[in-house]
Amino acid sequence: MKKIQILGTGCAKCQKLAAVADEAAKALGTPYELQKVTDLKQIMSFNVMSTPALVVDGVVKLSGRVPTVDEAKQLMG
């Protein structure tokens, strides 16, 4: 099962990234767990300088912007 984490404080972009990641993961058809990480200490532990950020299985795949669904699928694939 893939572990997908959205790093961010809950802003509009963070919510949009969560929706895009959810849609992309469903399209890929792989089992996944989606977790929103809003704690700043946890976010900083990933060495992310700008949010929102997409983390897949512990690896930061993207930060500072919201990808398209197709781009998110490639990052998660």
N, C-alpha and C positions, 0 to 999 in steps of 0.2 A: 504494500500500500504506500502510495506517495504521500509525503507530508508537505503540504503547501502552507506557507506562512506569509501573511501580509503584515509588513512592518509599517506602522504609522500611528498617528495620534487619533485617528478616526475622522479626519477631514474628508471633504467631498472626494478628493482624488484617491484617498485611501479606500473609501467605499466603492468607488468606480473600479479600482484595481481588484478588489475582492470579487466584484461581480464578473469582471472579465476573466479572472483566474478560474472562478467557478464554472463559467460557461465553457472555457477552453478545456478544463479537466473533464467535464461531462462529454464534450465532443470527442475527446481522446478515448473515452470508455475505460479508463483504468481506475481502479479503486483509489480513493484519496481521502485525506482528512484536511479540511481547511481551517486554519487557526489565525485569528487576528491578534497580533502582538502590539499592545499599546503602551507597555511599560518602557519608559525611556532607557532604563538600565539594560533591559533585555535587547532593545533596539541597538544600543551602543555596543553590545557584546558582539554584534555582527559586523562592526566597523563600517556602518552605513552612515554616510554624511548627509544624505538627503532622502526624504521620504516622499511618496510611498516607495516601498521596496518589495520585491517578490523573491521569496526564498523557497527553493525546492530541495527537499531532503537535506537541509542544513547548508546548502550552497546558495549564496546571493546570486540571482540571475539577472536582476535589473533593479535600478534605483533611480529615483528622481522624476519618474514619468509613468504614465499609464500606457501600456502597449495595446496594439490591436488584439483581437481574439486570435487571429492567425499567428501573430508574433508570439503570443503567450503559449499557444500550442507548441510552437517550435522550441521555446525555452523549456517547456515541461516534458517534451517528448523524449 
